[in-house]
């Protein structure tokens, strides 16, 4: 089943993101290589693809897991969590309708 991992950053998270990004991206590449990643990306803090110093306000990942518990465990193990980038992470079942 698909699950949405919806994360909210702490204030001024850009330096924390930069430090933990390689490990965070490596985990996403692993999901992609397993054919389980549907989409992933950050939410710019301003209305721009490249927010510069404004940074990001959070992230969205949609991926396939065997259960909500497995998705939650995966989300809890994210390097952004241990680096203090995220102040809140919610994992919900997701039903893709379109496209």
N, C-alpha and C positions, 0 to 999 in steps of 0.2 A: 504494500500500500504506500501511497505517497504521503509525505509529512512536510509541513512548512515549519521551518525554524526561523522565528522572527526575533531579532535581537535589537536591543536599544543600547547605544553607546553611553558611556560616562561623558561628562563635559571635557572638552579639550583632549579627545582620545587620539588625535593624529600621531603623536610621538609613540604612544603605546601600540597603535596599529602597525606602524612602520617596523617596530622591533619584532613583533610576533607574526608579521605577514607571511614570510617564507614558509613557516610551519603550517599556518592556516591554509595557505594555497595548496601545499602538498597534500593535505587531507582531502581537499576538494578535488584535486587531480586523481586521487585514489578512487573516490566515488565515481568520477567521470569514467575512469578506465574500467571500472566494474559495470558500467552502463546504468548506474543508479542515479546520477545527477541530472535533474531536469533543468534547473537554473540556479544561479547564485550571483549575488552582487551586493554592493553597499548602497545605502541611501545617502546621496549627497546632502549636506546640511543646508545648501543653498540651491537655487534653481539653475544648476549648471552641471554638465557632465564631468567637468574638471573643477571641483570646488576650491582648489588651492588651500590656503590656510584655514578656510572655514571647515574643512574636513568632512566628516560623515556623521550622521545621526544614528546609524544602525545598519543592519544587514538583513537580507532575506535569502534563505536557501530552501529549495524544494528538491527533495530527494526521496528515493525509495528505500524503505526499511521493512523488516519483517513484522515489527510491532511498534507501538507508541513507546514502550519501555526502551526498545533498542534505539529509536530515534532520540529519545531524551538522553540516554547514556552517551550517544555520539555527540550530541550538542554540549553536554556537560564537560566533555573531554576536549573541547575546542581550545586551541592555544590562545585565542582571544579572551576566553573566560579566565584562564590561569594568569594571563598578562594584565587583567583588570580593564580590558577594553569595554566589555559589556557590563552594564548595570542590571540588565534584565534580559532573560531569554525565555521565550514561550515556544513550545512545540505543540503543533496541532495537526490532526489528520487533515489531508488536503485531497479534494476531488477535482481533478483536471477535467474541464468541460470543453474548453476551446484553447487553441485551435486543434 
